[in-house]
Amino acid sequence: MSREKTADSSLYAFGPYKLSEIVATMGEEAATGFKCGFGQTRSWRVPPNWSSTDWREELCALAIMSAWQAIKDFAPSRGIPLGGFVCYRVKAQALTRYRQEWRYFLRNTPTDTEIIETLAGADPAAQVDCAKFDPLDQSLKQLSQRERWLLDQIFWQHRTESAIAAELHVSQQAISKRKRAALLHLRALL
């Protein structure tokens, strides 16, 4: 499907057809529903693994397909107006695709830990200069045992505040306050 900008910059062309021509063939009520559903998707943030242009084209093609499917599946006996039915189906299909793309991005994006491990393992001959961490190490030793344990659990053991709270039989908010206090104490020592 080739995509070109038409004279009206808000419309797309698919092959020899302009979006306005495709929408016009749907009928007035269905076209209104299409414009409503597709118009609302335009304000959504573009998923990071897509270019803005390609994502808009994908949504437009998806909206056209779902609008035609909605027209085909429409049953007047249900008491739902055609425009509303088309609008709902276009938004639902676009939202499903939007969620799929964000799930894909989040699933395939390396975490900070993976990036650090990759960088650390990139050159085994490279030596880390521990001297630059001495002030932090000295400051950590000056914290209370309770503060050190909490920071160790959160930052080195990668435990969640909720898990720690469950272990200590306190609320997550209490752990959050303790962590904040420990970090403030650590900052003062640095």
C-alpha positions in Angstrom: 0.0 0.0 0.0 1.7 3.2 -1.1 1.2 6.2 1.1 1.5 9.8 -0.1 0.3 13.1 1.4 -2.5 14.6 -0.6 -3.2 18.3 -1.1 -5.1 18.2 2.2 -2.3 17.4 4.6 -4.6 15.8 7.1 -5.7 13.1 4.6 -3.8 10.1 3.4 -3.8 8.4 0.0 -3.7 4.6 -0.4 -2.7 3.7 -3.9 -4.9 5.6 -6.3 -7.5 6.4 -3.5 -7.6 9.3 -1.1 -8.9 8.7 2.4 -11.7 11.1 1.8 -12.9 9.0 -1.2 -12.7 5.8 0.8 -14.7 7.4 3.7 -17.3 8.8 1.3 -18.1 5.3 0.1 -19.1 4.3 3.6 -22.2 6.4 3.8 -22.8 9.5 5.8 -23.5 8.0 9.2 -20.7 5.4 9.0 -18.3 8.1 7.8 -19.2 10.3 10.9 -18.4 7.3 13.1 -15.1 6.7 11.3 -14.1 10.3 11.7 -15.0 10.2 15.4 -13.1 7.0 16.1 -10.0 7.8 14.0 -9.9 11.4 15.2 -9.5 10.3 18.8 -6.6 8.0 18.0 -4.6 10.9 16.5 -3.9 12.3 20.0 -2.3 9.1 21.2 1.5 9.0 21.8 3.4 7.3 19.0 5.0 4.0 20.2 8.8 4.3 20.4 9.4 1.5 17.9 7.5 3.4 15.2 8.1 6.6 13.2 5.3 9.1 13.5 4.4 8.8 9.8 4.4 5.0 9.8 2.3 4.8 12.9 -0.3 7.2 11.6 -0.5 5.2 8.4 -0.9 2.0 10.3 -3.7 3.5 12.4 -5.4 4.8 9.4 -5.3 1.5 7.5 -6.5 -0.3 10.7 -9.3 2.2 11.2 -10.5 1.8 7.6 -10.5 -2.0 7.9 -12.3 -2.0 11.2 -14.9 0.5 9.9 -15.7 -1.7 6.9 -15.9 -4.7 9.2 -18.2 -2.8 11.5 -20.4 -1.9 8.6 -20.5 -5.5 7.6 -21.3 -6.7 11.1 -23.9 -4.0 11.8 -27.3 -5.2 12.8 -30.0 -2.5 13.0 -32.1 -4.7 15.2 -29.7 -4.1 18.1 -30.9 -0.5 18.4 -27.4 1.0 18.2 -26.8 3.8 15.7 -24.4 2.8 12.8 -22.2 5.8 13.5 -21.7 5.0 17.1 -21.1 1.3 16.3 -18.4 2.2 13.7 -16.8 4.7 16.1 -16.7 2.2 18.9 -15.2 -0.6 16.7 -12.6 1.8 15.2 -11.4 2.9 18.6 -11.5 -0.6 20.1 -9.4 -2.0 17.2 -6.9 0.9 17.3 -6.6 0.6 21.1 -5.9 -3.1 20.9 -3.1 -2.5 18.3 -1.8 0.4 20.4 -1.5 -1.8 23.5 0.2 -4.6 21.5 2.9 -2.2 20.3 3.6 -0.8 23.7 3.7 -4.4 25.2 6.2 -5.3 22.4 8.3 -2.3 23.2 8.3 -2.9 27.0 9.0 -6.6 26.6 11.9 -6.1 24.2 13.6 -3.0 25.8 16.6 -3.9 27.9 16.4 -3.0 31.6 19.0 -0.8 33.2 20.5 -3.8 34.8 20.9 -5.6 31.5 22.5 -2.5 30.0 25.0 -2.2 32.9 25.8 -5.9 32.7 26.4 -5.7 29.0 28.6 -2.7 29.3 30.5 -4.2 32.3 31.0 -7.4 30.3 32.0 -5.7 27.1 35.7 -5.5 28.0 36.8 -8.0 30.6 40.3 -6.4 30.7 38.9 -3.1 31.8 39.4 -2.4 35.5 36.9 -0.4 37.5 38.5 2.4 39.5 37.2 1.7 43.0 38.8 4.9 44.4 36.0 7.0 43.0 33.5 4.9 45.1 35.3 5.3 48.4 33.3 8.4 49.6 30.1 6.4 48.9 31.4 3.3 50.6 32.5 5.4 53.7 29.2 7.1 53.9 27.3 3.9 53.7 29.3 2.5 56.6 28.2 5.5 58.7 24.5 4.7 58.2 22.6 2.7 60.8 22.4 -1.1 60.3 18.6 -0.7 59.6 19.2 2.0 56.9 22.1 0.0 55.3 19.9 -3.1 55.2 17.0 -1.3 53.6 19.1 0.3 50.9 20.8 -3.0 50.2 17.5 -4.7 49.8 16.1 -2.1 47.4 19.2 -1.2 45.3 21.4 -4.2 45.4 19.0 -7.1 45.9 16.3 -5.4 43.6 13.5 -6.1 46.0 10.3 -4.0 45.8 9.2 -1.8 48.7 6.0 -3.9 48.9 7.9 -7.1 49.3 10.0 -5.6 52.1 6.9 -4.2 53.7 5.3 -7.6 53.7 8.4 -9.2 55.3 8.5 -6.5 58.0 4.7 -6.4 58.5 4.5 -2.7 57.8 2.9 -0.7 55.0 4.7 0.1 51.7 4.4 3.8 52.5 6.4 3.2 55.8 9.1 1.5 53.8 9.1 4.4 51.3 9.5 6.9 54.1 12.3 4.9 55.6 14.1 4.7 52.3 13.7 8.5 51.7 15.0 9.2 55.2 18.0 6.9 54.6 18.8 8.5 51.3 18.6 12.0 52.8 20.9 10.8 55.6 23.3 9.4 53.0 23.2 12.6 51.0 24.1 14.6 54.1 27.1 12.3 54.7 28.3 12.7 51.1 
